[in-house]
C-alpha cells in the first residue's frame, strides 16, 4: 500500500470515529480488532497501534523514530496496511 492509500485509510478511520461512537470506543480499546472488524484490515502482530484522542485542551505530540537509530532496521510496515 502506498502513502496515498494509507492517508485515505486514516481519513476513513477518523471519519468513522467521528460519526460512530461505538467504533471510536472499540478503536481506542482494541485498535487491531476494530480495524479488522470495520475495515477488514489485518494489522501484523509486529506492529503496535496506539490510539490517542486529542481534545481542545490537550495536544498529542508524536515523536518519530530517530533516523540515526532506525537506519539499521528494514521495515515495510507502511506497505503492510
C-alpha positions as CSV (number, residue, x, y, z in Angstrom):
1,X,0.0,0.0,0.0
2,X,1.3,3.4,-0.9
3,X,1.3,6.5,1.2
4,X,-1.9,7.9,-0.5
5,X,-3.8,4.8,0.3
6,X,-2.6,5.0,4.0
7,X,-3.7,8.6,4.1
8,X,-7.1,7.7,2.7
9,X,-7.5,4.8,5.2
10,X,-6.5,7.1,8.0
11,X,-9.1,9.6,6.8
12,X,-11.8,6.9,6.7
13,X,-10.9,5.7,10.2
14,X,-11.1,9.2,11.6
15,X,-14.4,10.0,9.8
16,X,-15.9,6.7,11.2
17,X,-14.7,7.5,14.7
18,X,-16.3,11.0,14.5
19,X,-19.6,9.5,13.3
20,X,-19.8,6.3,15.2
21,X,-19.2,6.5,19.0
22,X,-19.2,2.7,19.4
23,X,-16.5,2.3,16.7
24,X,-14.4,5.0,18.4
25,X,-14.7,3.3,21.7
26,X,-13.6,0.0,20.2
27,X,-10.8,1.7,18.3
28,X,-9.4,3.1,21.5
29,X,-9.8,-0.1,23.4
30,X,-8.5,-2.6,20.8
31,X,-7.3,-0.9,17.6
32,X,-6.3,-4.1,15.7
33,X,-9.7,-5.8,16.4
34,X,-11.6,-2.6,15.4
35,X,-9.7,-2.2,12.2
36,X,-10.2,-5.9,11.3
37,X,-13.9,-5.8,12.1
38,X,-14.8,-2.5,10.4
39,X,-12.2,-2.2,7.6
40,X,-11.1,-5.8,7.1
41,X,-7.5,-4.7,7.8
42,X,-5.1,-7.2,9.2
43,X,-2.5,-5.5,11.3
44,X,0.6,-7.6,11.8
45,X,1.5,-8.7,15.3
46,X,4.8,-6.9,14.9
47,X,3.0,-3.6,14.7
48,X,1.6,-1.8,17.8
49,X,-1.1,0.7,17.2
50,X,-1.7,3.4,19.8
51,X,-4.9,5.5,19.5
52,X,-4.9,8.8,21.3
53,X,-7.9,11.2,21.2
54,X,-7.0,14.9,21.1
55,X,-9.1,17.4,22.9
56,X,-9.3,21.2,22.7
57,X,-7.2,21.5,25.9
58,X,-4.8,18.6,25.1
59,X,-2.4,18.1,22.3
60,X,-0.7,14.8,21.4
61,X,2.9,15.2,20.4
62,X,4.2,12.3,18.3
63,X,8.0,11.9,18.3
64,X,9.0,9.8,15.3
65,X,11.8,7.3,15.4
66,X,15.3,8.8,15.4
67,X,16.6,8.3,11.8
68,X,20.1,7.5,13.1
69,X,18.8,4.7,15.3
70,X,16.2,3.5,12.7
71,X,18.5,3.4,9.7
72,X,19.8,-0.1,10.5
73,X,16.3,-1.6,10.6
74,X,14.5,-2.6,7.5
75,X,10.7,-2.2,7.7
76,X,7.9,-2.4,5.2
77,X,5.3,-1.6,7.7
78,X,4.0,1.3,5.6
79,X,3.4,-1.2,2.8
80,X,1.6,-3.6,5.1
81,X,-1.5,-1.6,5.9
